[in-house]
């Protein structure tokens, strides 16, 4: 099941990370939560994912994907001796 509920219908401000956690805690695990705005960095994308979002909308998609690729390369690189 997919449900997108815009925060603008319920509050004067956007959704916070705590709001996302609250939604995840009180919805069926089969319901997908989407963070629809405010995701402009890899760090924010990971934050909303960890808060329980299965999807997010972003205008900075290219930057986020480039940062993700760099992150994966860094994680996959063998550790340097003495580092």
Beta strands, then each sheet from edge to edge (+ up, - down):
strand 1: 34-35
strand 2: 55-56
sheet 1: 1+ 2+
end
